Amino acid sequence: MHNSALLPFLFLSASLSAPVLAQNAQILNGYWQYNEYLDANPAQKKLTQQLSNAVRERPIPLKARQGKPISISVVYPGQQISDYWVRNIKAFEARMDELNIRYELNQVFTRPNLDSRQQSLSLLEAVQNNADYLIFTLDTTRHRKFIEHVMSSTDTKLILQNITTPVRAWSQQQPFMYVGFDHMLGTQAIEQYYKAKMAKGSKYSVLYFSEGYISDARGDTFIESMTHHDSYQLASSFYTEATRESGYSATIGAVEKDPDLDFIYACSTDVALGAVEALSELKRSDIAINGWGGGTAELDAIERGDLDVTVMRMNDDTGVAMAEAIKWDLEDKIVPTVYSGDFELVTSGDSTQKIERLKRRAFRYSDQ
């Protein structure tokens, strides 16, 4: 394999146009929705359920003998206020150790939407080193081209993190595994909260992540449900750089554009916390704001009353799921193509006791 051939794929522009919102089925065009995929593939549904059970249960150590440690490369957008990625790897390593799997881990944390060159070089290095497993994500066109090249040209097994919707075009050769917390299922929980709290016709603004899959899955599906199905009024929407600063700026712009906003839907932690800062500065405590993910920073903001609601991922589930999947692979068992962890809705009205109970469950490894 000529690794230099990867470079054109890695540095492609990642400009994606926003989908047409009038056609709900087209928002994630080209992807299977999580439950749709499982319903269409009963054998996969059974495997996913078995893995979910293993994640919730105590670890059973690896039965197969290892001739040498396996090599694992991780390239994550982990330099964020959201602690999802850092906690994920901590839980993964802790479970791998409990499973008595010998491994060598090479990890690189980058900034989402900013460090594309660093990310690209790290990916290239992982492939050149013939890693047994590569844990990466899929958010932009650039990522997709790279993933297709790796699947067709290397023996490295790809675990795609933070995506749970299989790509339809890859039906003949899917990655080793998609793992995460399904963006659409999490978004639906926040939708239901806003629909219960906000009168029909209420005005809102959407603060997207950076352009790409996450914005489509969390942002466009939200707009489709709220605006086209339930007549809430979309006053504005802004792509951000997935940072606190860009969330702050977008919120200032949203309120200037329409001071009569009732709520702001934020697509990620960093963006939400930037919005909180802007609303505080503008003295607009009347505008509701959500988080997305329920990491430590968001839960602290919920307890202060800065955020109204968040959908909380049972964070460590996905790290545990990756470790269990690798164990199954080493034992020559069939691994499910897709796995989504559990969510819980958390609001500023919830008791400290409830939030602490959820923290113990979500961070059972990463808080150790």
C-alpha positions as CSV (number, residue, x, y, z in Angstrom):
1,M,0.0,0.0,0.0
2,H,1.3,3.5,-0.8
3,N,0.6,5.6,2.3
4,S,1.3,8.8,0.4
5,A,-1.9,8.1,-1.5
6,L,-3.8,8.9,1.7
7,L,-2.7,12.5,1.8
8,P,-5.0,13.9,-0.9
9,F,-8.0,12.3,1.0
10,L,-6.9,13.8,4.3
11,F,-6.7,17.4,3.2
12,L,-9.9,17.6,1.2
13,S,-12.1,20.5,2.0
14,A,-14.9,19.7,4.4
15,S,-17.5,22.1,3.2
16,L,-21.0,20.5,3.4
17,S,-24.2,22.2,2.5
18,A,-27.1,22.1,4.9
19,P,-29.7,19.5,4.0
20,V,-33.2,20.5,2.8
21,L,-35.3,20.5,6.0
22,A,-38.6,19.9,4.3
23,Q,-37.8,16.2,3.8
24,N,-37.2,14.5,7.1
25,A,-36.0,11.3,5.6
26,Q,-33.3,13.2,3.7
27,I,-31.7,14.9,6.7
28,L,-29.4,11.9,7.3
29,N,-29.5,10.9,3.7
30,G,-27.1,8.1,3.0
31,Y,-27.2,6.7,6.6
32,W,-29.2,4.1,8.3
33,Q,-31.0,5.5,11.4
34,Y,-30.0,3.5,14.4
35,N,-33.2,1.7,15.2
36,E,-34.0,1.4,11.4
37,Y,-30.8,-0.5,10.9
38,L,-31.4,-2.8,13.8
39,D,-35.0,-3.5,12.8
40,A,-33.8,-4.3,9.2
41,N,-31.1,-6.6,10.5
42,P,-32.5,-8.9,13.2
43,A,-29.2,-10.8,13.7
44,Q,-27.4,-7.4,14.3
45,K,-30.2,-6.4,16.7
46,K,-29.6,-9.6,18.8
47,L,-25.8,-9.0,18.8
48,T,-26.2,-5.3,19.8
49,Q,-28.5,-6.4,22.7
50,Q,-25.9,-9.0,23.8
51,L,-23.2,-6.4,23.8
52,S,-25.4,-4.0,25.8
53,N,-25.9,-6.7,28.4
54,A,-22.1,-7.2,28.6
55,V,-21.5,-3.5,29.1
56,R,-23.9,-3.4,32.0
57,E,-22.5,-6.6,33.6
58,R,-19.3,-7.2,35.5
59,P,-16.2,-7.9,33.3
60,I,-15.4,-11.5,32.3
61,P,-11.7,-11.7,31.4
62,L,-10.4,-12.7,28.0
63,K,-10.4,-16.5,27.4
64,A,-8.2,-16.4,24.3
65,R,-4.4,-16.5,24.5
66,Q,-2.5,-13.5,23.1
67,G,0.8,-14.0,21.4
68,K,1.6,-10.3,21.7
69,P,-0.1,-7.1,22.8
70,I,-2.5,-5.6,20.3
71,S,-1.8,-2.1,19.0
72,I,-4.5,0.5,19.2
73,S,-4.4,4.0,17.8
74,V,-6.9,6.7,19.0
75,V,-7.4,10.0,17.2
76,Y,-10.0,12.1,19.1
77,P,-11.2,15.7,19.1
78,G,-10.7,15.7,22.8
79,Q,-9.5,19.3,23.4
80,Q,-13.0,20.6,24.4
81,I,-14.7,21.7,27.6
82,S,-16.8,18.6,27.1
83,D,-15.0,15.7,28.9
84,Y,-16.7,13.0,26.9
85,W,-13.7,12.0,24.9
86,V,-11.2,12.0,27.8
87,R,-13.6,10.0,30.0
88,N,-14.3,7.6,27.2
89,I,-10.6,6.6,26.8
90,K,-10.2,6.3,30.6
91,A,-13.2,4.0,30.8
92,F,-11.9,2.0,27.8
93,E,-8.5,1.5,29.3
94,A,-9.9,0.5,32.7
95,R,-12.2,-2.1,31.2
96,M,-9.4,-3.4,29.0
97,D,-7.3,-3.9,32.1
98,E,-10.1,-5.7,33.9
99,L,-10.6,-8.0,30.8
100,N,-6.8,-8.9,31.0
101,I,-6.2,-7.8,27.4
102,R,-2.6,-6.8,26.7
103,Y,-2.5,-3.8,24.5
104,E,-0.4,-0.7,23.5
105,L,-2.3,2.5,23.1
106,N,-1.2,5.5,21.1
107,Q,-3.6,8.5,21.5
108,V,-3.8,11.9,20.0
109,F,-6.4,14.6,21.1
110,T,-7.1,17.4,18.7
111,R,-9.5,20.3,18.5
112,P,-12.7,19.7,16.5
113,N,-12.8,21.6,13.3
114,L,-9.4,23.3,13.8
115,D,-6.5,20.8,13.9
116,S,-7.2,19.0,10.6
117,R,-3.5,18.8,9.6
118,Q,-2.5,17.4,13.0
119,Q,-5.4,15.0,12.9
120,S,-4.5,13.9,9.3
121,L,-0.8,13.3,10.2
122,S,-1.8,11.3,13.3
123,L,-4.1,9.1,11.1
124,L,-1.4,8.6,8.5
125,E,1.0,7.5,11.3
126,A,-1.6,5.0,12.7
127,V,-2.0,3.4,9.2
128,Q,1.8,3.4,8.6
129,N,2.3,1.6,11.9
130,N,-0.2,-1.1,10.9
131,A,-2.3,-0.6,14.1
132,D,-4.6,-3.5,14.8
133,Y,-7.4,-1.1,15.8
134,L,-7.9,2.5,14.9
135,I,-10.5,4.5,17.0
136,F,-11.6,7.6,15.1
137,T,-14.8,9.5,14.3
138,L,-16.8,10.5,11.2
139,D,-18.0,14.0,11.0
140,T,-17.0,15.5,7.6
141,T,-16.4,14.6,4.0
142,R,-12.6,14.6,4.7
143,H,-13.1,11.9,7.4
144,R,-15.2,9.8,5.1
145,K,-12.7,9.7,2.3
146,F,-10.0,8.6,4.7
147,I,-12.1,5.9,6.2
148,E,-13.0,4.5,2.8
149,H,-9.3,4.3,1.9
150,V,-8.4,2.5,5.2
151,M,-11.2,0.0,4.8
152,S,-10.2,-0.9,1.2
153,S,-6.4,-0.8,1.6
154,T,-5.4,-1.9,5.1
155,D,-6.1,-4.7,7.7
156,T,-6.6,-2.1,10.5
157,K,-10.0,-2.5,12.1
158,L,-11.8,0.8,12.4
159,I,-14.0,1.7,15.4
160,L,-15.9,4.8,14.6
161,Q,-16.7,6.8,17.7
162,N,-19.6,9.2,18.2
163,I,-21.6,7.9,15.2
164,T,-24.3,5.2,15.4
165,T,-25.8,5.4,11.9
166,P,-24.2,3.0,9.5
167,V,-23.3,4.4,6.1
168,R,-25.6,2.8,3.4
169,A,-22.9,3.0,0.7
170,W,-20.6,0.8,2.8
171,S,-23.1,-2.1,2.9
172,Q,-20.5,-4.5,1.4
173,Q,-17.7,-3.5,3.8
174,Q,-18.7,-1.7,7.0
175,P,-16.2,-0.6,9.6
176,F,-15.5,-3.0,12.5
177,M,-17.9,-1.0,14.6
178,Y,-19.9,2.2,15.1
179,V,-20.1,3.2,18.7
180,G,-21.5,6.2,20.5
181,F,-24.7,7.7,21.9
182,D,-27.2,8.1,19.0
183,H,-27.5,11.8,18.2
184,M,-31.1,11.6,17.0
185,L,-32.3,9.7,20.1
186,G,-30.7,12.2,22.4
187,T,-32.1,15.1,20.3
188,Q,-35.6,13.6,20.6
189,A,-35.4,13.7,24.4
190,I,-34.6,17.5,24.3
191,E,-37.4,18.0,21.7
192,Q,-39.9,16.4,24.0
193,Y,-38.8,18.6,26.9
194,Y,-39.1,21.8,24.9
195,K,-42.5,20.7,23.5
196,A,-43.8,20.1,27.0
197,K,-42.4,23.4,28.4
198,M,-42.9,25.9,25.4
199,A,-46.1,27.0,23.9
200,K,-46.7,26.3,20.2
201,G,-45.5,29.2,18.1
202,S,-42.6,29.9,20.4
203,K,-39.5,31.4,18.7
204,Y,-36.1,29.7,18.9
205,S,-32.6,29.8,17.5
206,V,-30.3,26.9,16.7
207,L,-26.6,27.0,17.5
208,Y,-25.1,24.2,15.4
209,F,-21.8,22.4,15.9
210,S,-19.3,23.0,13.0
211,E,-20.6,22.0,9.6
212,G,-20.9,18.2,9.2
213,Y,-22.6,15.1,10.4
214,I,-23.2,16.1,14.1
215,S,-24.9,19.3,13.1
216,D,-27.1,17.4,10.6
217,A,-28.0,14.7,13.2
218,R,-28.5,17.0,16.2
219,G,-29.5,20.3,14.6
220,D,-31.4,19.6,11.4
221,T,-33.5,16.8,12.9
222,F,-34.4,19.1,15.8
223,I,-35.6,21.8,13.4
224,E,-37.5,19.3,11.3
225,S,-39.5,18.1,14.3
226,M,-40.0,21.4,16.1
227,T,-40.8,23.6,13.0
228,H,-42.3,21.4,10.4
229,H,-44.2,19.0,12.7
230,D,-45.1,21.3,15.6
231,S,-45.1,24.9,14.3
232,Y,-42.5,26.3,16.6
233,Q,-40.8,29.3,14.8
234,L,-37.2,29.1,13.8
235,A,-35.9,32.7,14.1
236,S,-32.3,32.0,13.2
237,S,-29.6,29.3,13.0
238,F,-25.8,29.6,13.1
239,Y,-23.0,27.2,12.4
240,T,-20.2,27.6,15.0
241,E,-16.6,26.5,15.3
242,A,-17.7,24.1,18.0
243,T,-16.1,26.3,20.7
244,R,-17.3,28.3,23.6
245,E,-16.3,31.6,22.0
246,S,-18.2,30.9,18.8
247,G,-21.3,29.9,20.9
248,Y,-21.0,33.2,22.7
249,S,-20.8,35.2,19.4
250,A,-23.7,33.3,17.8
251,T,-25.9,33.9,20.8
252,I,-25.3,37.6,20.7
253,G,-26.2,37.6,17.0
254,A,-29.3,35.5,17.6
255,V,-30.7,37.9,20.2
256,E,-29.8,40.9,18.2
257,K,-31.6,39.4,15.2
258,D,-34.8,38.6,17.2
259,P,-35.0,39.9,20.9
260,D,-38.2,37.9,21.3
261,L,-36.5,34.5,21.4
262,D,-38.1,32.0,23.9
263,F,-35.3,29.4,23.8
264,I,-32.0,28.5,22.2
265,Y,-31.2,24.9,21.1
266,A,-27.4,24.3,21.4
267,C,-25.9,21.3,19.7
268,S,-22.9,20.7,22.0
269,T,-21.4,21.5,25.4
270,D,-18.9,24.1,24.4
271,V,-21.4,26.0,22.3
272,A,-24.1,25.8,25.1
273,L,-21.7,27.2,27.7
274,G,-20.8,30.1,25.4
275,A,-24.5,30.8,25.0
276,V,-24.9,30.8,28.8
277,E,-22.2,33.4,29.1
278,A,-23.8,35.6,26.4
279,L,-27.3,35.3,27.9
280,S,-25.9,36.2,31.3
281,E,-24.2,39.3,29.9
282,L,-27.4,40.3,28.1
283,K,-29.4,39.7,31.3
284,R,-31.7,37.4,29.4
285,S,-32.5,34.7,31.9
286,D,-36.0,34.5,30.2
287,I,-34.4,32.6,27.3
288,A,-34.2,28.9,27.9
289,I,-31.0,27.0,26.9
290,N,-30.0,23.4,26.8
291,G,-26.8,21.4,26.9
292,W,-26.0,18.3,25.0
293,G,-24.2,15.3,26.5
294,G,-24.4,15.9,30.3
295,G,-20.7,15.9,31.1
296,T,-19.3,17.5,34.3
297,A,-19.3,21.1,33.0
298,E,-22.9,20.8,32.0
299,L,-24.1,19.2,35.2
300,D,-22.4,21.9,37.2
301,A,-24.2,24.5,35.0
302,I,-27.5,22.7,35.5
303,E,-27.0,22.7,39.3
304,R,-26.3,26.5,39.2
305,G,-29.4,27.0,37.1
306,D,-27.4,28.3,34.1
307,L,-28.7,25.5,31.9
308,D,-32.3,24.5,31.9
309,V,-31.9,20.9,30.6
310,T,-29.5,18.5,29.1
311,V,-29.6,15.0,27.7
312,M,-27.0,13.1,29.7
313,R,-25.0,10.2,28.2
314,M,-24.2,7.3,30.4
315,N,-20.7,8.3,29.4
316,D,-18.5,5.3,30.2
317,D,-20.8,2.8,28.4
318,T,-19.1,3.5,25.1
319,G,-15.6,3.0,26.4
320,V,-16.7,-0.3,28.0
321,A,-18.4,-1.3,24.8
322,M,-15.2,-0.8,22.7
323,A,-13.2,-3.0,25.2
324,E,-15.9,-5.7,25.2
325,A,-16.0,-5.7,21.4
326,I,-12.2,-6.1,21.1
327,K,-12.4,-9.0,23.6
328,W,-15.1,-10.6,21.5
329,D,-13.0,-10.1,18.4
330,L,-9.9,-11.7,20.0
331,E,-12.2,-14.7,21.0
332,D,-13.3,-15.0,17.3
333,K,-16.9,-14.0,18.2
334,I,-19.0,-11.9,15.8
335,V,-19.1,-8.3,16.9
336,P,-22.2,-6.1,16.3
337,T,-21.8,-3.4,13.7
338,V,-23.4,-0.7,15.9
339,Y,-23.9,0.1,19.6
340,S,-25.5,3.1,21.3
341,G,-25.3,3.8,25.0
342,D,-28.1,5.0,27.3
343,F,-29.4,8.5,27.9
344,E,-31.1,10.2,30.8
345,L,-32.8,13.6,30.7
346,V,-31.6,16.0,33.4
347,T,-33.2,19.4,34.2
348,S,-32.5,22.2,36.6
349,G,-35.5,21.1,38.6
350,D,-33.9,17.7,39.4
351,S,-32.6,17.0,42.9
352,T,-28.9,16.9,43.7
353,Q,-29.4,13.3,44.8
354,K,-30.8,12.3,41.4
355,I,-27.9,13.9,39.6
356,E,-25.3,12.3,41.9
357,R,-26.9,8.9,41.3
358,L,-26.7,9.4,37.5
359,K,-23.0,10.6,37.8
360,R,-22.1,7.4,39.7
361,R,-23.7,5.3,36.9
362,A,-22.3,7.4,33.9
363,F,-18.8,7.9,35.3
364,R,-18.3,4.5,37.0
365,Y,-14.9,4.0,35.5
366,S,-13.8,7.5,34.6
367,D,-14.3,9.0,38.1
368,Q,-12.0,6.3,39.6
